[in-house]
Amino acid sequence: MFESDLHTLTLSQDGSFTAYSKEYDEHYHSTQDGALRESLHKHVLPAFSLKEDQKELHILDICFGLGFNTLATLYHHTQNALNSKLYIYSPELDDSLVASLKNFTYPEEFTRFKHIIEMLSEHNVYDDEHLHIELFVGDAREYITKFHNTFDIVYHDPFSLKTNPILWTLEYFAAIKKAIKHDAVITTYSTALRTRLALYENNFNVYLYKSDGCRNSTLASLGELKGFEKVDMQHKISCNPDAKALRDHDLSS
Ligand SMILES: C[S@@+](CC[C@H](N)C(=O)[O-])C[C@H]1O[C@@H](n2cnc3c(N)ncnc32)[C@H](O)[C@@H]1O
């Protein structure tokens, strides 16, 4: 049984199921964009368009949830016969959710990864010659401080700034900056100015990502990304002089 007191199943627009969290009063994906479509088009495709040729890829998947971003990565990798060895690290606070994932109704595209889902759901780790995945059942803020100069890709996919603000602050992105390599890319569904300010004030370049059939999303990188539309943050700030990045201390006051 996947459904519980905390989670229910919801059919999203692309025909894939997502879940609704009663605790956060939010869906795990945009029901309008579709769960699989959102994972592929806002996270995996833009990241891999930049990182496809690397021999090894270290990916931070924040947070695991139903695991769509990790599984869509495996799907894209397999479909395109990519050779890179993948190391995926993913924190997730909700242990009951992780334990129930073996019963979730995943899209057909993920059928071949059933054994991986079962291993992750039961043991929180999967390892073979080409792939290493580790789930950390605990707090993402604590987890990311363990890494330095490690990641090539960060999928930043928590619940919204309104319901889960601790994963959107200036200090959170400062910790991410320490955990990534200089040429890493961060993907996120959020196009909010407060998100972009938290990235910009950590010296990230901020880009608008447009994809057919999905709403716009954001890419961020410490280096320049060629071929993407850079957001003119100085202009945004001059048009919205009162906008501020969220800070950890705003959450305790
Ligand atoms: C929007 S969902 C993630 C969706 C996921 N990427 C997917 O593809 O299914 C957000 C997840 O963050 C988890 N979460 C919330 N706060 C967290 C924290 N501080 N540390 C780790 N996980 C957290 C929630 O339990 C939830 O599963």
The ligand as a Gaussian input file, in Angstrom:
#p B3LYP/6-31G(d) Opt

LIG

0 1
 C        8.607000      18.138000      -3.642000
 S        9.058000      16.685000      -2.776000
 C       10.417000      16.038000      -3.721000
 C        9.976000      15.475000      -5.041000
 C       11.024000      14.559000      -5.602000
 N       12.138000      15.269000      -6.154000
 C       10.400000      13.609000      -6.607000
 O       10.818000      13.606000      -7.757000
 O        9.494000      12.866000      -6.221000
 C        9.936000      17.326000      -1.382000
 C       10.489000      16.256000      -0.456000
 O       11.350000      16.879000       0.492000
 C       11.267000      16.176000       1.722000
 N       11.819000      17.072000       2.746000
 C       11.247000      18.163000       3.332000
 N       12.116000      18.790000       4.155000
 C       13.270000      18.081000       4.094000
 C       14.538000      18.223000       4.718000
 N       14.784000      19.232000       5.578000
 N       15.482000      17.310000       4.444000
 C       15.246000      16.273000       3.599000
 N       14.058000      16.089000       2.962000
 C       13.082000      16.981000       3.207000
 C        9.805000      15.857000       1.844000
 O        9.595000      14.791000       2.742000
 C        9.452000      15.509000       0.388000
 O        9.566000      14.141000       0.161000

